């Protein structure tokens, strides 16, 4: 069979047919899904911080409609609660108390509507990674991430790492389109509708806090938390970056982050850095506090301490 | 130059700070109807409670303790449910003798050495030093029931100085030995405060500060190990510390 005749019906053998099928599938994969109709409003949407109140209201309504249709529900709400006055959020984690049970990881995935694919393939987005380390060492390069033995293990300690909401954030500086920035209350956020998916921010982050949606996020109906924030736990898109937002949908309502409340040992402390009587300031004043990778000069809002 | 403040000034400041913090925080023991309703779930969990109604006013399960060591329960011939107490059986002579084996602090030595109520207990129950009692897995085996429970009124706790305490004030009993931890707890550094982060706002009452005994079983405070949640799975051919993750679609996007 010559090349010039390979696609003629009468000459198309089994092998040729499979090749053709593969070529067609590959082409279809890069074309937009016809079910996802092109939305001019979405395409023309401005950057989040430039939206007027009217435009913001329209955007939130459009997203709610979009999510309700996509997930066949009627209870999605997307809010854009602004930062609270006089509040600068900070987190402190007691390494003497953490037992490495990973309950924070699970609570985070549930609260933030994170992508949950095949768990056997590790196909799940997790904002928190718990490092198991030798007591007396602070070498994260030698930490173990995938331990399965009972915890806490003899001679080990555990260090959960997530977004540190840096005040001099390398990820913010790396983003070429300003799709990620730090809010007035200290939370570093991502506009999922502005992110172009270049992943420069993930490369810049020294804490490995940013997670990329390589595939279309999968979220089962029973797993959905329908009360969402525009900059937080609303469903994401394929090809955009996401990260911990201190559960922005909760903390701007006065609630604690999900990882904080689930922690069975009370290792996690969250509060307003500007409140002198709050736990964060008490910890900074009283305990042996350190920040991870201080040499990176990131000035994080996340502190570790021992007691 | 000696930069240390006088001790009296320090302790006065600490006391003032504690009072200020305590008054500013939401009420510590919030006994909700939900918690009381949960009492039935804990039949046999606190054996003393079967006879003494006011034994536990906070019925929030000790989440961490339960996950670490679920109490073994059994049903007797009459259908009664029992739980294995958190302790070991020792003779009274052994219990008394143990006080010499441990380097207890002065307060604890005075308290344990006095063995509050043990003589009365022996007389009431016609016991000899060879009879056995429960020694708790707490305080190096030096503690027994009446070190913390009021011998005269079992619906009360008792501090080492004889001051009776309500079960709602159990943190003061714990703090009589674990003072620094109590101070940390009062300031929100130790323990759990769930619900809201803003403890000074209008909705601060919704924040709940967990009591010591809500996490720690006072009869056996040491935690055993537990199974962690599922580990993150590395991408195929990678190590757990590799960036990104993997599936078929990812490869499509990457190539």
HADDOCK unambig.tbl for C-alpha pairs under 7 A between the chains (distance, minus, plus):
assign (segid A and resid 100 and name CA) (segid B and resid 228 and name CA) 6.91 0.50 0.50
assign (segid A and resid 101 and name CA) (segid B and resid 228 and name CA) 4.20 0.50 0.50
assign (segid A and resid 101 and name CA) (segid B and resid 229 and name CA) 6.07 0.50 0.50
assign (segid A and resid 102 and name CA) (segid B and resid 228 and name CA) 5.95 0.50 0.50
assign (segid A and resid 102 and name CA) (segid B and resid 229 and name CA) 5.36 0.50 0.50
assign (segid A and resid 103 and name CA) (segid B and resid 229 and name CA) 6.39 0.50 0.50
assign (segid A and resid 121 and name CA) (segid B and resid 233 and name CA) 6.33 0.50 0.50
assign (segid A and resid 122 and name CA) (segid B and resid 232 and name CA) 5.93 0.50 0.50
assign (segid A and resid 122 and name CA) (segid B and resid 233 and name CA) 4.17 0.50 0.50
assign (segid A and resid 122 and name CA) (segid B and resid 234 and name CA) 6.19 0.50 0.50
assign (segid A and resid 122 and name CA) (segid B and resid 235 and name CA) 6.73 0.50 0.50
assign (segid A and resid 122 and name CA) (segid B and resid 245 and name CA) 6.95 0.50 0.50
assign (segid A and resid 123 and name CA) (segid B and resid 245 and name CA) 6.61 0.50 0.50
assign (segid A and resid 123 and name CA) (segid B and resid 246 and name CA) 6.51 0.50 0.50
assign (segid A and resid 123 and name CA) (segid B and resid 247 and name CA) 6.85 0.50 0.50
assign (segid A and resid 145 and name CA) (segid B and resid 240 and name CA) 6.15 0.50 0.50
assign (segid A and resid 145 and name CA) (segid B and resid 241 and name CA) 6.93 0.50 0.50
assign (segid A and resid 146 and name CA) (segid B and resid 231 and name CA) 4.89 0.50 0.50
assign (segid A and resid 146 and name CA) (segid B and resid 232 and name CA) 5.85 0.50 0.50
assign (segid A and resid 146 and name CA) (segid B and resid 240 and name CA) 6.42 0.50 0.50
assign (segid A and resid 147 and name CA) (segid B and resid 231 and name CA) 6.47 0.50 0.50
assign (segid A and resid 148 and name CA) (segid B and resid 228 and name CA) 6.66 0.50 0.50
assign (segid A and resid 148 and name CA) (segid B and resid 231 and name CA) 6.41 0.50 0.50
assign (segid A and resid 149 and name CA) (segid B and resid 227 and name CA) 6.74 0.50 0.50
assign (segid A and resid 150 and name CA) (segid B and resid 225 and name CA) 5.69 0.50 0.50
assign (segid A and resid 150 and name CA) (segid B and resid 226 and name CA) 5.04 0.50 0.50
assign (segid A and resid 150 and name CA) (segid B and resid 227 and name CA) 4.64 0.50 0.50
assign (segid A and resid 150 and name CA) (segid B and resid 228 and name CA) 6.35 0.50 0.50
assign (segid A and resid 151 and name CA) (segid B and resid 225 and name CA) 5.10 0.50 0.50
assign (segid A and resid 151 and name CA) (segid B and resid 226 and name CA) 5.39 0.50 0.50
assign (segid A and resid 151 and name CA) (segid B and resid 227 and name CA) 6.31 0.50 0.50
assign (segid A and resid 151 and name CA) (segid B and resid 228 and name CA) 6.45 0.50 0.50
assign (segid A and resid 152 and name CA) (segid B and resid 225 and name CA) 5.84 0.50 0.50
assign (segid A and resid 214 and name CA) (segid B and resid 250 and name CA) 5.20 0.50 0.50
assign (segid A and resid 215 and name CA) (segid B and resid 249 and name CA) 5.81 0.50 0.50
assign (segid A and resid 215 and name CA) (segid B and resid 250 and name CA) 6.03 0.50 0.50
assign (segid A and resid 254 and name CA) (segid B and resid 196 and name CA) 5.50 0.50 0.50
assign (segid A and resid 254 and name CA) (segid B and resid 197 and name CA) 6.09 0.50 0.50
assign (segid A and resid 254 and name CA) (segid B and resid 198 and name CA) 6.17 0.50 0.50
assign (segid A and resid 255 and name CA) (segid B and resid 195 and name CA) 5.75 0.50 0.50
assign (segid A and resid 255 and name CA) (segid B and resid 196 and name CA) 4.23 0.50 0.50
assign (segid A and resid 255 and name CA) (segid B and resid 197 and name CA) 5.90 0.50 0.50
assign (segid A and resid 256 and name CA) (segid B and resid 195 and name CA) 5.95 0.50 0.50
assign (segid A and resid 256 and name CA) (segid B and resid 196 and name CA) 5.22 0.50 0.50
assign (segid A and resid 256 and name CA) (segid B and resid 197 and name CA) 5.34 0.50 0.50
assign (segid A and resid 261 and name CA) (segid B and resid 194 and name CA) 5.37 0.50 0.50
assign (segid A and resid 264 and name CA) (segid B and resid 63 and name CA) 6.79 0.50 0.50
assign (segid A and resid 264 and name CA) (segid B and resid 64 and name CA) 5.56 0.50 0.50
assign (segid A and resid 265 and name CA) (segid B and resid 64 and name CA) 6.91 0.50 0.50
assign (segid A and resid 266 and name CA) (segid B and resid 190 and name CA) 6.98 0.50 0.50
assign (segid A and resid 266 and name CA) (segid B and resid 191 and name CA) 4.96 0.50 0.50
assign (segid A and resid 266 and name CA) (segid B and resid 192 and name CA) 4.67 0.50 0.50
assign (segid A and resid 270 and name CA) (segid B and resid 197 and name CA) 6.52 0.50 0.50
assign (segid A and resid 271 and name CA) (segid B and resid 197 and name CA) 5.39 0.50 0.50
assign (segid A and resid 271 and name CA) (segid B and resid 198 and name CA) 6.93 0.50 0.50
assign (segid A and resid 279 and name CA) (segid B and resid 187 and name CA) 6.46 0.50 0.50
assign (segid A and resid 279 and name CA) (segid B and resid 188 and name CA) 5.23 0.50 0.50
assign (segid A and resid 279 and name CA) (segid B and resid 189 and name CA) 5.70 0.50 0.50
assign (segid A and resid 283 and name CA) (segid B and resid 189 and name CA) 6.31 0.50 0.50
